[in-house]
Amino acid sequence: MKKISTPYLLLLPGFAFLFTFFVFPILSLAQVSTATPISGGDVGEFEQTLRFRNYLEAFLESREHFGRSLVYALLATFIALMISYPLAYALAFKSGKYKNVLLVLVVAPFFTSFLLRTVAWKQILGEEGFVVPPLRTLGLISESTTLTSTAGAVIIGMAYNFLPFMTLPLYASIDRIDPRTLEASGDLYANGFTTFRKVTLPLSMPGVVAGTLLTFIPAAGDYVNAELLGGPNNTMIGNVIQSRFLIPDYPTTSALSFMLMASILIIVIVYIRKAGTDEVV
């Protein structure tokens, strides 16, 4: 018998882990998504009937939540990118001996629970927080205007919670840029904007692509920010999946989860093809 090579043996634990915690759950989810409740059975009991209509019914009932989730995730990703790019640039080129300290501060929010960070934003944007009273004093918002239970609060919460996912890949990409390249651009009489557009941005595109994906994907499936910072009109698809799971309505929940994964996968593939790092206009 031919001897199995050592590299394949070393891969076995990894394959076993992926099958146990990824492939098997996905297959189980696919099986449940086409099931129907057992007539006269207990709550939560289903039988496999290959009812693919579950997908159509689940989408028609939740298409508004699908659209809202994708829009919120895109806006949160854009805000995170606008904040993280200057921050990552400053960390890479302007932080000097304080670079390590500032990097620790970037990841410091991870030392606190995701839930607690979101609750903190509920307090910050609440009536007794330090945002609403000054805005009312300046006349920027009326006395009846609130910041919580709004789409803006949900988007701000997601952008903040996923900000490190955007900042770290950007920093890693920008930090690899040789400063002499930027100096050479200046020697060729390029102004700051031209240098950024023609040199810095193209060279940092791997970090942009990685950061936007790491932010958008979890944001699209998030439900904690919508639950704590939003109102009835701000529920996302993650809230629908969570509520239907507790009923329990496992076929609908599984179908919604599969459609969410498929939607994100399609968006990611199109995005990578359009904004890949091989060719930047």
C-alpha positions as CSV (number, residue, x, y, z in Angstrom):
1,M,0.0,0.0,0.0
2,K,1.3,3.4,-0.9
3,K,2.5,5.4,2.1
4,I,0.5,8.5,2.9
5,S,2.7,11.6,2.8
6,T,3.2,13.6,5.9
7,P,1.7,16.9,4.5
8,Y,-1.7,15.1,4.0
9,L,-1.6,13.8,7.5
10,L,-1.0,17.2,8.8
11,L,-4.0,18.5,6.9
12,L,-6.3,15.9,8.5
13,P,-7.0,17.8,11.7
14,G,-7.9,21.0,9.8
15,F,-10.2,19.1,7.4
16,A,-11.8,17.4,10.4
17,F,-12.4,20.7,12.1
18,L,-13.9,22.3,8.9
19,F,-16.2,19.3,8.3
20,T,-17.4,19.2,11.9
21,F,-18.0,22.9,12.5
22,F,-18.7,24.2,8.9
23,V,-19.6,21.6,6.3
24,F,-21.8,19.4,8.6
25,P,-23.8,22.4,10.0
26,I,-24.3,23.8,6.4
27,L,-25.6,20.4,5.2
28,S,-27.9,20.2,8.3
29,L,-29.2,23.7,7.6
30,A,-29.9,22.8,4.0
31,Q,-31.9,19.8,5.1
32,V,-34.0,21.7,7.6
33,S,-34.7,24.5,5.1
34,T,-36.9,22.2,2.9
35,A,-38.8,20.5,5.8
36,T,-42.4,21.1,6.9
37,P,-44.0,20.8,10.4
38,I,-45.3,17.4,11.3
39,S,-49.1,17.5,11.3
40,G,-50.3,16.8,14.9
41,G,-46.7,16.6,16.1
42,D,-45.0,18.5,18.9
43,V,-43.8,22.1,18.5
44,G,-40.5,22.1,16.7
45,E,-40.9,18.7,15.0
46,F,-40.5,18.7,11.3
47,E,-40.3,16.2,8.5
48,Q,-38.3,16.3,5.2
49,T,-40.6,17.0,2.3
50,L,-38.2,18.8,-0.1
51,R,-40.5,21.9,0.0
52,F,-38.4,24.4,-1.8
53,R,-41.3,26.8,-1.7
54,N,-40.1,27.7,1.8
55,Y,-37.4,29.9,0.2
56,L,-39.9,31.8,-1.9
57,E,-42.3,32.4,1.0
58,A,-39.5,33.4,3.4
59,F,-38.2,35.9,0.9
60,L,-41.6,37.4,0.1
61,E,-42.2,37.9,3.9
62,S,-38.8,39.3,4.6
63,R,-37.7,41.1,1.4
64,E,-37.9,44.5,3.1
65,H,-35.6,43.3,5.9
66,F,-33.2,41.9,3.4
67,G,-32.9,45.2,1.6
68,R,-32.6,47.2,4.8
69,S,-29.9,44.9,6.1
70,L,-27.8,45.3,2.9
71,V,-28.3,49.1,2.9
72,Y,-27.4,49.5,6.6
73,A,-24.3,47.3,6.1
74,L,-23.1,49.3,3.1
75,L,-23.6,52.6,4.9
76,A,-21.8,51.3,8.0
77,T,-19.0,50.0,5.9
78,F,-18.6,53.3,4.1
79,I,-18.5,55.3,7.3
80,A,-16.0,52.9,8.8
81,L,-13.8,53.2,5.7
82,M,-13.9,57.0,5.9
83,I,-12.9,57.0,9.5
84,S,-10.4,54.1,9.3
85,Y,-8.3,55.2,6.3
86,P,-7.0,58.5,7.7
87,L,-6.5,56.7,11.1
88,A,-4.6,53.8,9.5
89,Y,-2.5,56.3,7.4
90,A,-1.6,58.3,10.6
91,L,-0.7,55.1,12.4
92,A,1.5,54.0,9.6
93,F,3.4,57.2,8.8
94,K,2.8,59.7,11.6
95,S,2.6,57.8,14.9
96,G,6.4,57.4,15.4
97,K,7.3,55.8,18.7
98,Y,3.7,55.8,19.9
99,K,2.6,53.4,17.1
100,N,2.3,50.3,19.3
101,V,0.3,52.2,22.0
102,L,-2.1,53.5,19.4
103,L,-2.5,50.1,17.9
104,V,-3.5,48.8,21.3
105,L,-6.0,51.6,21.6
106,V,-7.5,50.5,18.2
107,V,-8.2,47.0,19.4
108,A,-9.0,48.0,23.0
109,P,-12.8,47.9,22.3
110,F,-12.5,44.2,21.8
111,F,-11.6,43.9,25.5
112,T,-15.2,44.7,26.2
113,S,-18.3,42.7,25.3
114,F,-20.0,43.5,22.0
115,L,-23.3,43.8,23.9
116,L,-21.9,46.3,26.4
117,R,-20.4,48.5,23.7
118,T,-23.8,48.6,22.0
119,V,-25.6,49.4,25.3
120,A,-23.0,52.2,25.8
121,W,-24.0,53.8,22.5
122,K,-27.6,53.6,23.6
123,Q,-26.7,55.7,26.6
124,I,-24.5,58.1,24.6
125,L,-27.3,58.8,22.1
126,G,-30.1,58.8,24.7
127,E,-31.9,61.7,26.2
128,E,-29.5,62.0,29.1
129,G,-26.3,61.5,27.0
130,F,-23.8,64.1,26.0
131,V,-24.9,64.3,22.4
132,V,-28.6,65.2,22.3
133,P,-28.5,68.2,24.8
134,P,-25.8,70.1,23.0
135,L,-27.5,69.5,19.7
136,R,-30.7,70.9,21.1
137,T,-28.9,73.9,22.6
138,L,-27.4,74.7,19.3
139,G,-30.8,74.3,17.6
140,L,-29.6,71.5,15.3
141,I,-32.4,69.2,16.5
142,S,-35.8,70.0,17.9
143,E,-37.0,69.2,21.4
144,S,-39.0,66.2,20.1
145,T,-36.2,64.7,18.0
146,T,-34.4,61.6,19.4
147,L,-31.4,59.9,18.1
148,T,-32.1,56.4,19.5
149,S,-34.6,54.1,17.7
150,T,-33.5,55.5,14.4
151,A,-31.7,54.1,11.4
152,G,-28.8,56.5,12.0
153,A,-28.3,55.1,15.5
154,V,-28.2,51.5,14.1
155,I,-25.7,52.5,11.4
156,I,-23.5,54.4,13.8
157,G,-23.5,51.5,16.2
158,M,-22.5,49.0,13.5
159,A,-19.8,51.3,12.1
160,Y,-18.3,51.7,15.6
161,N,-18.4,48.0,16.6
162,F,-16.8,46.9,13.4
163,L,-14.3,49.7,13.1
164,P,-11.2,47.7,14.2
165,F,-12.0,45.1,11.4
166,M,-11.6,48.0,8.9
167,T,-8.6,49.7,10.6
168,L,-6.3,46.8,11.1
169,P,-6.2,45.5,7.5
170,L,-5.8,49.1,6.2
171,Y,-2.9,49.7,8.6
172,A,-1.2,46.5,7.6
173,S,-1.5,47.4,3.9
174,I,-0.5,51.1,4.2
175,D,2.4,50.3,6.6
176,R,4.0,48.2,3.8
177,I,4.2,51.2,1.5
178,D,7.7,52.5,1.1
179,P,7.7,56.2,2.1
180,R,10.4,56.8,-0.6
181,T,7.7,56.0,-3.2
182,L,5.6,58.9,-1.9
183,E,8.6,61.1,-1.9
184,A,9.4,60.1,-5.5
185,S,5.9,61.1,-6.5
186,G,6.5,64.6,-5.0
187,D,9.8,64.8,-6.8
188,L,7.9,64.3,-10.0
189,Y,5.8,67.4,-9.2
190,A,2.7,65.5,-8.1
191,N,0.5,67.3,-5.6
192,G,-0.8,65.5,-2.5
193,F,-4.1,64.5,-4.0
194,T,-2.4,63.1,-7.1
195,T,0.0,61.2,-5.0
196,F,-2.8,59.7,-3.0
197,R,-4.9,58.8,-6.1
198,K,-2.0,57.4,-8.2
199,V,0.3,55.9,-5.5
200,T,-1.1,55.5,-2.0
201,L,-4.6,54.3,-2.8
202,P,-3.6,51.7,-5.4
203,L,-0.9,50.3,-3.1
204,S,-3.3,50.1,-0.2
205,M,-6.2,48.5,-2.2
206,P,-5.5,45.0,-0.6
207,G,-6.3,46.5,2.8
208,V,-9.3,48.4,1.5
209,V,-10.8,45.2,0.0
210,A,-10.0,43.1,3.1
211,G,-11.3,45.7,5.5
212,T,-14.6,46.4,3.6
213,L,-15.3,42.6,3.4
214,L,-14.5,42.1,7.1
215,T,-16.9,44.9,8.0
216,F,-19.7,44.3,5.5
217,I,-20.1,40.6,6.0
218,P,-20.8,40.6,9.8
219,A,-22.7,43.9,9.6
220,A,-25.2,42.4,7.1
221,G,-26.1,39.7,9.5
222,D,-26.0,41.8,12.7
223,Y,-29.1,42.0,14.9
224,V,-27.8,43.3,18.2
225,N,-27.4,46.9,17.1
226,A,-30.8,47.0,15.4
227,E,-32.4,45.4,18.6
228,L,-30.8,47.9,21.0
229,L,-30.4,51.1,19.0
230,G,-33.2,50.8,16.5
231,G,-37.0,50.8,16.6
232,P,-39.8,48.7,15.0
233,N,-39.0,50.2,11.6
234,N,-35.3,49.4,11.7
235,T,-35.3,45.6,12.1
236,M,-32.8,43.7,10.0
237,I,-32.8,40.2,8.6
238,G,-30.8,39.0,11.6
239,N,-33.7,40.1,13.9
240,V,-36.2,38.2,11.8
241,I,-34.0,35.0,11.9
242,Q,-33.6,35.3,15.6
243,S,-37.3,35.8,16.2
244,R,-38.4,33.0,13.9
245,F,-35.9,30.6,15.5
246,L,-37.5,31.2,19.0
247,I,-41.0,30.3,17.8
248,P,-39.5,27.8,16.7
249,D,-39.8,27.9,12.9
250,Y,-36.7,26.1,11.8
251,P,-37.4,25.7,8.1
252,T,-38.1,29.4,7.6
253,T,-35.0,30.3,9.7
254,S,-32.8,28.0,7.7
255,A,-34.1,29.3,4.4
256,L,-33.5,32.9,5.4
257,S,-30.0,32.0,6.6
258,F,-29.2,30.4,3.3
259,M,-30.5,33.3,1.3
260,L,-28.5,35.7,3.4
261,M,-25.4,33.7,2.8
262,A,-26.1,33.5,-0.9
263,S,-26.7,37.3,-1.1
264,I,-23.5,38.1,0.7
265,L,-21.5,35.6,-1.4
266,I,-22.8,37.2,-4.7
267,I,-22.0,40.7,-3.5
268,V,-18.5,39.6,-2.4
269,I,-17.8,37.9,-5.7
270,V,-18.9,41.0,-7.7
271,Y,-17.1,43.3,-5.4
272,I,-13.8,41.4,-5.7
273,R,-14.1,41.3,-9.5
274,K,-14.8,45.0,-9.7
275,A,-12.4,46.3,-7.0
276,G,-9.7,43.6,-7.1
277,T,-6.1,44.6,-6.4
278,D,-4.7,43.5,-9.8
279,E,-6.0,46.5,-11.7
280,V,-7.0,49.8,-10.1
281,V,-8.2,52.7,-12.3
